[in-house]
């Protein structure tokens, strides 16, 4: 090959390698074009105005139906590596009995904490059978009450008569 061809191939390989290392930023969850949920005014805004400004909440509280949550997250991924959470915002909007905004709380990733999973398993009752026991376990066993009934070949045949 000529040196110019080698130079072009090397330059294009470097460009492709460098572009693979460019971070990809993705937004997940709530994204509002009309403002942020932090702009909600307590005592003035109600459920209708919040729905008009921001749409349906990401989720609602399980036990307190008058608390709405708007959740957003920004992730950045570099090449084939696992994505990094750059920012996470959870806005909690609590309404009073009349439907007016009572409190607005904003939580970030720094407010969260890791929860460790429990690795225990629930034991099952009974015993474990190997393959041979599973195959030969029911050989020679018949369900009770079927010996001599009309369901078996060579049985009485036909319906039973009460005597």
Secondary structure, DSSP 8 states (H G I E B T S, - for coil): --HHHHHHHHHHHHHHHHHHTSEEEEEEE---SS--GGG--TTT-BHHHHHHHH-S-SEE-SS-TTEEEEEEEEEEEETTS--EEEEEEEEEEEE-TTSBEEEEEEEEGGG-------------SS----HHHHHHTTTT---TT-TTSTTSTTS--S-----
